[in-house]
Amino acid sequence: MKKLFFAVLFMVATLSINAQSGSPEALKEVKAGDILHIGRPDAPSFKHIDFPRANAIIKSGGIANYKKMEGSKL
């Protein structure tokens, strides 16, 4: 009985993991010429944006303010 219970539990866990993949729109490839908007994360698949370190921006004469990046176009 325990083996049957664990087998069913394993099957349910395996199917639920496969059901949590992202939507097809979120998985599109980025191509040259695409315009991207930096916004707030609204999906569980959103990880992070890799900005350069603040000291590299300051050395090149810029101002490192990442909070103003939201809403800008790339």
C-alpha positions, 0 to 999 in steps of 0.5 A: 500500500505504501508503494502505491501511495508513493508511486501516485504521489511521485506521478502527481509531483512530476505532472505538476512540475511540467505544468508550470512552464512559462507562456509561449509569449514570454519564451520568445527569442530576442532578435536584432531590432527589437525594442524592449521596455524595462518594467517591474517583474510580473512573471515567476520566470523573471530573474534579473537584469544584469546592469554594469557595476556602479563604479564602472558607470561612474568612471565613464562619466555617468550617474548610476541610478538604477531606479530611473531605469524602469520604463525606459526603452532599449 
